[in-house]
């Protein structure tokens, strides 16, 4: 029997870890539920996938500008669907012809977490509902 989940690796700087913690705490506050760290990443990517392309690009720039990627490895369990959604965002980025290389999966994960921290409450809850109903 195949596992329904897999492990996703985040390579974070100390600032990137702060973003992960902030997004996790914000999601728990918004949903009033105790959630796994992987659920936070899943909701963040679900939310990012629904954002306009300009917002995605801004979040990706923020990852670089704030030095969120780093050498600290953190592993989060989440459904396979998360990786498929992240790959879809990358493919959309490639097709957009922005003139820069497509982002890595790690950059997508960090951009998604960054976006989740500043997202409107209704958007966060809508992404959470989509994740819960797709499970």
DAKABEL-V677076 format. One record per residue. N is the residue number from 1. RES is the residue in one letter. OMEGA is omega as a letter, one per 20 degrees, with the letter a starting at -180 (999 if undefined). NEAR is the number of other C-alpha atoms within 8 Angstrom. Layout:
# DAKABEL-V677076
{{N RES OMEGA NEAR} {N RES OMEGA NEAR}}
This chain:
# DAKABEL-V677076
{{1 X a 2} {2 X r 3} {3 X r 5} {4 X a 6} {5 X r 8} {6 X r 9} {7 X r 8} {8 X a 8} {9 X r 9} {10 X r 12} {11 X a 11} {12 X r 14} {13 X r 12} {14 X r 9} {15 X r 10} {16 X r 13} {17 X r 10} {18 X r 8} {19 X r 12} {20 X a 9} {21 X a 8} {22 X a 9} {23 X r 13} {24 X r 10} {25 X a 8} {26 X r 9} {27 X r 10} {28 X r 11} {29 X a 8} {30 X a 9} {31 X a 7} {32 X r 6} {33 X r 6} {34 X a 5} {35 X r 7} {36 X r 6} {37 X r 9} {38 X r 9} {39 X r 9} {40 X r 12} {41 X a 13} {42 X r 12} {43 X r 12} {44 X r 14} {45 X r 15} {46 X r 14} {47 X a 14} {48 X a 12} {49 X a 9} {50 X a 6} {51 X r 8} {52 X a 6} {53 X a 7} {54 X r 6} {55 X r 8} {56 X r 11} {57 X r 8} {58 X r 8} {59 X r 12} {60 X r 13} {61 X r 8} {62 X r 10} {63 X a 14} {64 X a 9} {65 X a 6} {66 X r 7} {67 X a 10} {68 X r 14} {69 X a 13} {70 X a 10} {71 X a 7} {72 X a 9} {73 X r 8} {74 X a 8} {75 X a 8} {76 X r 11} {77 X r 10} {78 X r 13} {79 X r 10} {80 X a 9} {81 X r 6} {82 X r 11} {83 X r 8} {84 X r 8} {85 X r 11} {86 X r 13} {87 X r 9} {88 X r 8} {89 X r 10} {90 X r 13} {91 X r 9} {92 X r 8} {93 X r 12} {94 X a 10} {95 X a 6} {96 X r 6} {97 X r 7} {98 X r 6} {99 X r 4} {100 X a 5} {101 X r 5} {102 X a 8} {103 X r 9} {104 X r 7} {105 X r 9} {106 X r 10} {107 X r 11} {108 X a 14} {109 X r 13} {110 X r 14} {111 X r 14} {112 X r 14} {113 X r 14} {114 X a 13} {115 X a 12} {116 X a 12} {117 X a 10} {118 X a 6} {119 X r 8} {120 X a 6} {121 X a 7} {122 X r 6} {123 X r 9} {124 X a 14} {125 X r 10} {126 X r 8} {127 X r 12} {128 X r 10} {129 X r 8} {130 X r 9} {131 X a 11} {132 X a 7} {133 X r 6} {134 X a 5} {135 X 999 4}}
